[in-house]
Amino acid sequence: MKQLLHFNKTIKKIHLWLGVSCGLVASISGLTGSLYVWQPEITAALNPKLLTVAHMDTISEGTLLRTASYLMEMHKDSLTRINLPYREQQTVSLIYENGETHYHHPRTATFLGAKSFSIQFFEDLLHIHRTLAIPKIGKYLMGGSTIIFLLLILGTGIYIWWKAYGDNLKKGFTIKWKGKKKKLNYDLHKVLGAGFFIPLALIAFSGAYFTYNSYYKAALTLLDSSKMAQDHNTAVQPKFTELIRKPDTTYALRAIYFPLESNGEFHFRYIQDRFIGPGLRRSKELKITKTDEVASLTEFHTDLTSDRIAAQFYPVHTGEIAGIVGRIVVFISGLVPITLYITGFRMYFVKRKKQLKKPKGKK
């Protein structure tokens, strides 16, 4: 019995002190991620001249490729990437070596303007979400805090909740809105923590993948059969000029990354659906040399099981895999860590205040 009491006290201390420290990072991650969920709609609404075009559904894949090909020929010596329409962006964007981004009409190639403040704001927001805007070590701080949040803060929290309400689940999910502030604060903490345990766990688990993807992939290879995926490197592939002018029969060209070095490779990134929709993320990655030799090729339809699963971490993390409902759940869930952090702090200070008021010698 004493051992159990000691164990429970240890669990509560772990929950408290990790919540105070790593919980702050988790709160920043959740808040920035929650705001970023609606980035496509917000940036499109704020930048209609840069990102949207009339009658987009009448512009064929062939037209998009011809426009991209024309723009590439005009500016290829100074480009690092060409983005074709994807998600909120219905236009073609050119990213230059000097960091500037210009937008062009997908049918006429007309120059529409340069990157706006609101577009840059969301890019900076994503950078904070992924790395806390700290060079080199930022992504590891974020990834490590995410793992701690998943395994220890959420884990110990649900343990404490279960010990208190395992025999009365209804009470564990009850909030007394008209009760005292201290009681309301406690109820919010317990209900939000337990009620959002599953979505928060999924978001944290999928989010940590972007820092520790090599470990995730190594674990996922256990799901692969002994039969290796088809080797595409020796398969006959179209030449560069054909890739930029002839539409793929299965995937839509999303972006072209230009070589950063003289002996580098062109990276063609494809996606099955240009615009946001529910379902699995199906993509294709092709890298070719300047002499049209295939350096690597992977695509969802022939990938190993581990690679197919790994491709779904992004839509799971953003909620897009479940459509608009999933994105709403992720948006609300992103606001929960900061709420838990605030209510948890208030609970700690109330308890600390009581302890300080006790006469010395009494426990």
Number of C-alpha atoms within 10 A of each C-alpha: 6 7 8 9 10 11 12 16 13 13 18 17 13 16 22 19 12 17 25 17 12 20 25 17 23 27 22 19 27 26 20 22 25 23 19 19 19 15 21 18 13 16 21 19 13 14 17 12 15 24 24 18 15 8 7 13 8 9 12 12 16 14 17 25 23 19 22 27 17 15 18 18 9 11 11 16 11 14 21 17 22 24 19 25 21 20 16 18 23 24 23 29 28 26 18 17 13 9 9 11 17 17 24 24 22 26 19 11 17 13 14 16 15 14 16 14 12 15 17 12 13 19 14 14 19 19 16 19 24 23 20 21 15 14 8 9 12 17 22 18 17 25 25 17 24 28 19 19 26 21 15 18 26 22 16 21 22 17 18 18 16 15 10 13 15 13 10 10 12 9 13 18 16 12 18 13 12 8 11 10 11 12 15 16 21 18 21 20 23 23 18 17 22 19 15 17 18 13 19 24 18 16 23 24 20 22 23 23 20 16 19 14 15 11 10 16 15 10 11 17 13 11 11 13 11 7 7 10 13 11 12 16 16 11 10 9 16 13 14 17 10 12 15 22 18 15 18 15 7 14 17 22 27 21 21 22 17 18 17 12 7 7 8 13 22 20 20 22 18 22 20 18 17 18 13 15 15 15 13 19 21 17 21 21 15 20 21 21 16 15 9 15 17 21 15 16 19 19 18 19 11 15 17 21 17 18 17 19 16 17 16 17 23 18 21 23 24 24 23 23 21 17 15 14 13 18 22 18 17 26 22 15 23 27 19 23 26 20 17 22 21 18 20 21 15 15 17 13 12 11 11 11 11 9 13 9 8 10 8 8 5 6 6
